[in-house]
């Protein structure tokens, strides 16, 4: 009969594309992004389109991933963990992809599945207690919080204008973040490099 679950499990997807990782520890690494549709939050500063563009079954997702040579897949959104990811994750592991997750921290993370977890909290009470990297959005005058999360690496990122704003970079917030890390070396600066390079 075959694996009918694999054949029939479908996910709402905004986009699947190959690019470099534009922020955090792996900046510059060639990766393939799976941007899932949907999010459990509605942040007024969100700069990402996570509307649903298509429903794809697992075999279709894997087929698109094989179109590019990068063997690292980044699950992003929206919020990937609102979806039942286990069937997809098992298929990605079987295909020998390295799996990175970008999450807002409001859902627990399945253990021993992801090779790298980046958390960017958008609420005061994230449920995740540890991760590989913590990315905190920062506006001028704000003080970054680690939310009690133990991370291997801590980053501050300037809040940029929301989606569809012709100004992609908030230079005032950027200068503030740069000055902050120079005086607080626990934190590192992370910028959205893809916006500076004008690539996806």
C-alpha positions, 0 to 999 in steps of 0.5 A, a space after each residue: 500500500 505504501 506510506 499514504 500518510 506521506 503522500 497525503 499530508 499537506 502543508 500551507 506554504 507561503 514560499 520555498 526558495 534558496 538563498 543565503 541565511 540573512 541573520 543570526 549565527 549562520 549568516 551567509 550560509 546557503 540554505 533553502 527556506 520553507 516559509 510556512 503560512 500562518 502564525 499564532 501572533 499578529 505583531 504590528 511590526 511584522 515584516 514578513 508575508 506569511 499568507 498561504 500561497 499553496 498547499 503542498 504534500 511532503 513529496 512535493 516539498 521534497 521535490 522542490 528542495 532537491 532542485 537546489 544543492 543546499 543541504 540545510 533547510 530552514 523552517 520559518 514562517 509565520 510560525 512553523 510549529 503551529 503545523 503538525 511537522 513530524 511527518 515532514 521532519 521524518 522525511 527531511 531526516 531520511 533525505 539527509 537534510 540538516 534542519 534548522 528552525 526559526 520560531 517565536 518560542 510560544 510552542 515547545 520544540 520536539 526533542 532530537 529532531 532539529 539540528 539548530 533552533 533560533 528563537 525570536 520571542 514576540 511575547 513576554 512568556 515564551 515557553 522555550 527555555 533553551 535554544 542554539 540562538 536567541 534573537 531579540 528585536 530591538 528599537 531605539 531606547 529598548 533594553 534587550 531581555 533574554 526571557 530566562 532562555 539559555 542560548 549558545 548565542 545571543 543576538 539583537 536585531 533592529 526592528 525594521 519597517 513592517 511589510 509593504 513599507 518602501 523603507 526596508 531598513 530603520 537606520 536609527 534602530 540599527 545605530 542603536 543596536 550597534 552601540 548597544 552591543 559595543 557596550 554589552 558584549 554578551 550580545 551580538 549584532 544581527 542584521 537582515 543581510 538579505 535586505 541590504 543585498 536586496 535578495 529574497 
